[in-house]
Amino acid sequence: MIVRIRGILSELTEETAIIERDGIAHEALVPAYAYSELAASVGTEITLHTQEYLEASTPGGNMTPRLIGFLRPEDRAFFKLFTTVKGLGTRKGLRALATPAARIASDIERGDVPSLKKLPGIGARLAEQIVAELRGKVTEHAVLSGPVEAGAKPEFSEDQLVAVEIIAQWGDSRGDAQRWVARAAQLHKDVKGPDEWVKAAYRVKGGAER
């Protein structure tokens, strides 16, 4: 089983990434939430944490081997849990990951059915099923960070979550990234876009804003 691929990200679409290494190009399906982060890495070496599965084009048809690629092993671990839900297969589960896995895990732990049913392909009934089967099982994947100021537990927007993941990908701990972004959110109400949140977080890290 292929569990990790490192190579040059040579091509990227909204659904797939092509990784080249030693003259061989591997195609991996990737979740939509990872697109913006991967787009900044085209032409550079990256690592994808992968999961293999067999896909049938038609019932009883030929089975085609597929790879799914994740930026972090914890995202792959969450996906394995996520797709154990009855009625949520591999392809449907991958389409649903239009939001970072940590945010989806948080919604599950809060029992936030309205947010879950906004995910692509997830209706109200399936959202309720996801909460019923996974609540209490995905706590370690959820964005429920510690306090930034006494007693505060920040909730992150989608742009802020992407910023956290970018900072973590660049080598800082996810906990630190969450704390810096949360502090930046307290200081600034008009920041928009993941790149601007990254800049604001690094200003906090550098001590320019406390």
MODA-V911473 format. One record per pair of residues at least 6 apart in sequence whose C-alpha atoms are under 8 Angstrom apart, sorted by the first residue. I is the first residue (numbers start at 1). GAP is how many residues later the second one is. D is the distance in Angstrom with one decimal. If there is no record, write none. Layout:
i=I gap=GAP d=D
i=I gap=GAP d=D
This chain:
i=1 gap=51 d=6.9
i=2 gap=48 d=6.6
i=2 gap=49 d=7.0
i=2 gap=50 d=6.9
i=3 gap=46 d=5.8
i=3 gap=47 d=4.7
i=3 gap=48 d=5.9
i=3 gap=49 d=7.9
i=4 gap=43 d=7.0
i=4 gap=44 d=5.7
i=4 gap=45 d=4.5
i=4 gap=46 d=5.3
i=5 gap=14 d=7.7
i=5 gap=42 d=5.6
i=5 gap=43 d=5.3
i=5 gap=44 d=6.6
i=5 gap=45 d=7.2
i=6 gap=13 d=7.5
i=6 gap=15 d=7.4
i=6 gap=39 d=6.8
i=6 gap=40 d=5.7
i=6 gap=41 d=4.3
i=6 gap=42 d=6.4
i=7 gap=12 d=5.5
i=7 gap=13 d=5.3
i=7 gap=14 d=5.0
i=7 gap=37 d=8.0
i=7 gap=38 d=5.0
i=7 gap=39 d=5.8
i=7 gap=40 d=6.7
i=8 gap=11 d=5.4
i=8 gap=12 d=5.1
i=8 gap=13 d=6.6
i=8 gap=34 d=7.7
i=8 gap=35 d=6.0
i=8 gap=36 d=5.2
i=8 gap=37 d=4.2
i=8 gap=38 d=6.2
i=9 gap=8 d=6.9
i=9 gap=9 d=5.9
i=9 gap=10 d=4.7
i=9 gap=11 d=6.6
i=9 gap=32 d=6.9
i=9 gap=33 d=5.1
i=9 gap=34 d=5.4
i=9 gap=35 d=5.9
i=9 gap=36 d=6.2
i=9 gap=37 d=6.5
i=10 gap=7 d=7.8
i=10 gap=8 d=5.7
i=10 gap=9 d=6.0
i=10 gap=10 d=6.6
i=10 gap=32 d=5.9
i=10 gap=33 d=5.4
i=10 gap=34 d=7.8
i=11 gap=6 d=5.8
i=11 gap=7 d=5.0
i=11 gap=8 d=7.5
i=11 gap=31 d=6.8
i=12 gap=6 d=6.4
i=12 gap=26 d=7.7
i=12 gap=27 d=7.1
i=12 gap=30 d=7.3
i=14 gap=16 d=7.9
i=14 gap=18 d=6.4
i=14 gap=21 d=6.4
i=15 gap=14 d=5.7
i=15 gap=15 d=5.6
i=15 gap=16 d=6.8
i=15 gap=17 d=6.8
i=16 gap=11 d=6.6
i=16 gap=12 d=5.5
i=16 gap=13 d=4.4
i=16 gap=14 d=5.4
i=17 gap=10 d=5.8
i=17 gap=11 d=5.3
i=17 gap=12 d=6.4
i=17 gap=13 d=6.6
i=18 gap=7 d=6.2
i=18 gap=8 d=5.6
i=18 gap=9 d=4.6
i=18 gap=10 d=6.5
i=19 gap=6 d=5.5
i=19 gap=7 d=5.2
i=19 gap=8 d=6.5
i=19 gap=9 d=7.9
i=20 gap=6 d=6.3
i=27 gap=40 d=7.0
i=28 gap=22 d=8.0
i=28 gap=38 d=7.1
i=28 gap=39 d=4.8
i=28 gap=40 d=5.0
i=28 gap=41 d=5.4
i=29 gap=37 d=7.7
i=29 gap=38 d=6.1
i=29 gap=39 d=4.6
i=29 gap=40 d=5.9
i=30 gap=38 d=5.9
i=30 gap=39 d=5.2
i=30 gap=40 d=6.5
i=30 gap=64 d=7.7
i=31 gap=38 d=7.9
i=31 gap=39 d=7.5
i=31 gap=63 d=5.7
i=31 gap=64 d=6.8
i=31 gap=66 d=5.5
i=31 gap=67 d=6.6
i=32 gap=63 d=7.3
i=32 gap=65 d=6.2
i=32 gap=66 d=4.8
i=32 gap=67 d=7.5
i=33 gap=64 d=6.3
i=33 gap=65 d=4.7
i=33 gap=66 d=5.2
i=33 gap=67 d=5.6
i=34 gap=36 d=7.9
i=34 gap=37 d=7.4
i=34 gap=66 d=7.6
i=37 gap=125 d=7.8
i=37 gap=129 d=6.6
i=47 gap=24 d=6.9
i=48 gap=21 d=5.2
i=48 gap=22 d=5.3
i=48 gap=23 d=5.3
i=48 gap=24 d=7.2
i=49 gap=20 d=5.5
i=49 gap=21 d=5.0
i=49 gap=22 d=6.2
i=49 gap=23 d=6.2
i=49 gap=24 d=5.7
i=49 gap=27 d=6.9
i=50 gap=17 d=6.3
i=50 gap=18 d=5.4
i=50 gap=19 d=4.5
i=50 gap=20 d=6.1
i=50 gap=26 d=7.2
i=51 gap=16 d=5.7
i=51 gap=17 d=5.2
i=51 gap=18 d=6.7
i=51 gap=25 d=7.4
i=52 gap=13 d=7.0
i=52 gap=14 d=5.7
i=52 gap=15 d=4.7
i=52 gap=16 d=6.4
i=53 gap=12 d=5.9
i=53 gap=13 d=5.4
i=53 gap=14 d=6.6
i=54 gap=9 d=5.7
i=54 gap=10 d=5.4
i=54 gap=11 d=4.5
i=54 gap=12 d=6.0
i=55 gap=8 d=5.3
i=55 gap=9 d=5.1
i=55 gap=10 d=6.3
i=55 gap=11 d=6.8
i=56 gap=6 d=5.8
i=56 gap=7 d=4.6
i=56 gap=8 d=6.2
i=57 gap=6 d=7.2
i=57 gap=7 d=7.8
i=69 gap=7 d=7.9
i=70 gap=6 d=5.9
i=74 gap=67 d=7.2
i=75 gap=26 d=6.1
i=75 gap=27 d=7.8
i=75 gap=66 d=7.9
i=78 gap=23 d=6.9
i=78 gap=27 d=8.0
i=78 gap=60 d=7.2
i=78 gap=63 d=6.7
i=79 gap=14 d=7.5
i=79 gap=15 d=8.0
i=79 gap=22 d=7.8
i=81 gap=53 d=7.8
i=81 gap=57 d=7.9
i=82 gap=6 d=7.8
i=82 gap=11 d=7.0
i=82 gap=48 d=7.8
i=82 gap=52 d=7.6
i=83 gap=6 d=5.6
i=83 gap=7 d=6.1
i=83 gap=10 d=5.9
i=85 gap=44 d=7.3
i=85 gap=45 d=6.1
i=85 gap=48 d=6.5
i=85 gap=49 d=7.7
i=86 gap=43 d=7.7
i=87 gap=39 d=7.3
i=88 gap=38 d=7.9
i=92 gap=29 d=6.6
i=95 gap=25 d=6.1
i=95 gap=26 d=7.1
i=96 gap=23 d=5.2
i=96 gap=24 d=4.9
i=96 gap=25 d=6.3
i=96 gap=26 d=6.9
i=97 gap=22 d=7.4
i=97 gap=23 d=7.9
i=98 gap=21 d=6.8
i=98 gap=22 d=7.2
i=99 gap=20 d=7.7
i=99 gap=59 d=7.0
i=100 gap=58 d=7.7
i=100 gap=61 d=7.1
i=100 gap=62 d=7.4
i=101 gap=40 d=7.5
i=101 gap=41 d=7.9
i=102 gap=39 d=5.4
i=102 gap=40 d=4.6
i=102 gap=41 d=5.4
i=103 gap=39 d=6.3
i=103 gap=40 d=6.1
i=103 gap=58 d=7.6
i=104 gap=12 d=7.1
i=104 gap=38 d=7.4
i=105 gap=33 d=5.8
i=105 gap=34 d=7.0
i=105 gap=36 d=5.9
i=105 gap=37 d=4.6
i=105 gap=38 d=7.5
i=106 gap=33 d=7.4
i=106 gap=35 d=7.7
i=106 gap=36 d=4.4
i=106 gap=37 d=5.7
i=106 gap=38 d=6.9
i=107 gap=6 d=7.5
i=107 gap=8 d=6.8
i=107 gap=9 d=6.8
i=108 gap=8 d=7.6
i=108 gap=22 d=7.2
i=108 gap=23 d=5.3
i=108 gap=26 d=7.0
i=108 gap=27 d=5.7
i=108 gap=30 d=7.7
i=109 gap=22 d=7.4
i=109 gap=25 d=8.0
i=109 gap=26 d=5.1
i=109 gap=27 d=6.3
i=109 gap=29 d=7.1
i=109 gap=30 d=6.5
i=109 gap=33 d=7.5
i=110 gap=25 d=8.0
i=111 gap=20 d=5.8
i=111 gap=24 d=7.2
i=113 gap=11 d=7.0
i=113 gap=14 d=5.6
i=113 gap=15 d=6.0
i=113 gap=18 d=7.4
i=114 gap=10 d=7.5
i=114 gap=13 d=8.0
i=116 gap=6 d=7.0
i=116 gap=11 d=5.6
i=117 gap=6 d=4.9
i=117 gap=7 d=5.3
i=117 gap=9 d=7.6
i=117 gap=10 d=5.4
i=143 gap=12 d=7.8
i=144 gap=9 d=6.9
i=144 gap=10 d=7.5
i=144 gap=11 d=7.6
i=145 gap=8 d=6.3
i=145 gap=9 d=7.0
i=145 gap=30 d=7.0
i=145 gap=33 d=6.9
i=145 gap=34 d=7.6
i=146 gap=6 d=7.6
i=146 gap=7 d=6.1
i=146 gap=33 d=7.9
i=147 gap=6 d=5.2
i=147 gap=7 d=7.5
i=148 gap=6 d=7.7
i=148 gap=31 d=6.1
i=148 gap=34 d=6.9
i=148 gap=35 d=6.6
i=154 gap=28 d=6.3
i=156 gap=26 d=7.6
i=159 gap=33 d=7.5
i=159 gap=34 d=5.6
i=159 gap=35 d=4.7
i=159 gap=38 d=7.5
i=160 gap=21 d=6.8
i=160 gap=33 d=7.9
i=160 gap=34 d=6.1
i=160 gap=37 d=6.3
i=161 gap=33 d=8.0
i=162 gap=32 d=5.9
i=163 gap=18 d=7.7
i=163 gap=31 d=4.8
i=163 gap=32 d=6.7
i=163 gap=34 d=5.9
i=163 gap=35 d=5.2
i=164 gap=10 d=6.7
i=164 gap=13 d=5.2
i=164 gap=14 d=5.9
i=164 gap=17 d=7.0
i=164 gap=34 d=7.5
i=165 gap=9 d=7.3
i=165 gap=12 d=8.0
i=166 gap=32 d=7.6
i=167 gap=6 d=8.0
i=167 gap=7 d=7.6
i=167 gap=10 d=6.1
i=167 gap=31 d=6.9
i=168 gap=6 d=5.2
i=168 gap=9 d=6.5
i=177 gap=24 d=7.4
i=180 gap=21 d=4.9
i=180 gap=22 d=7.3
i=180 gap=24 d=5.9
i=180 gap=25 d=6.4
i=181 gap=16 d=6.8
i=181 gap=17 d=7.5
i=181 gap=19 d=7.3
i=181 gap=20 d=4.9
i=183 gap=18 d=7.6
i=183 gap=21 d=7.2
i=183 gap=27 d=7.8
i=184 gap=13 d=7.6
i=184 gap=16 d=5.8
i=184 gap=17 d=5.7
i=184 gap=20 d=6.6
i=185 gap=6 d=8.0
i=191 gap=6 d=6.5
i=203 gap=6 d=6.1
i=204 gap=6 d=6.1
